[in-house]
Amino acid sequence: MKKMIVIEGMSCNHCTGRVERALSELDGVVVESVSVDKKNAVIKLEKEIDESVIRQTVDDAGYDVMEIREI
């Protein structure tokens, strides 16, 4: 299953790197892309992960999740 996470607060490649590293540390998450221009991240879930865990992970990295949707 793929999900798109709409993220506010990223302004540079350093920001996308922080988000990518944080999401990659979640067991069962494969990060396909993180884009500062599109203000989103696309992830593949290898197992079921509660959206609150994804939101908290991005929040802990210093950014705001606006939306998570299946793609």
N, C-alpha and C positions, 0 to 999 in steps of 0.2 A: 504494500500500500504506500502511495506517495502522498505527501502533504506539503502544502505551501504555507509558510509562516510569514505574514506581513509584519514587518518590524520597523518601528520608528526609532530614530536616534542615531542610526549609523551615518557617518559622514565621510569615511575614508576607508582605504584598504585595511588599515590597522583594525578598524571596527569590524569589518567582515571576518577578519582572521580570528578575533576574539569570539565572535558568534560561532564560527565554524568549529573552533577548538572546543568550546563549551558543549555544543550539540554532539560532537564526535565522541565525547566522553560518556554519553548515555549508552548503556548497553542495548543493542538492537537498533541503533540509529546509524544510517549511512547518509552523510551529507553529500548531496549531488551538486548544489551550488548555493552561494550566498552572494547577493548583488546589492551594492550600495545604490546603484542607479535605479533598480526596480524596487528597492526597499523590501526585499524578501529573501527567504531561504527556502530551498526545496530539499526535502529529506525523504528517504525511503525507510520505512519501518519494517524490520525483519521480524518483529513481534509486537504485540499490542502494548502500547505505552499511553498512559493517561495524559490528556492534553494539559492538565494542571502541572505535570512534571516538566513538559516542554516549556510551558509559559514561565515556570519558576527558574528553569535553567537559563533562559534568555534574559530574564529579569536580573538574575544574579550576575550575569555578564555585563549588566549596565544598560540594557535596552528594553524597549517596551513592545510587547506583542499586541498588535491591533486585531489580528484575526488569524485563525488557523483553519484551513479548508483542505478537503481531500481533492486530489487532482488525478 
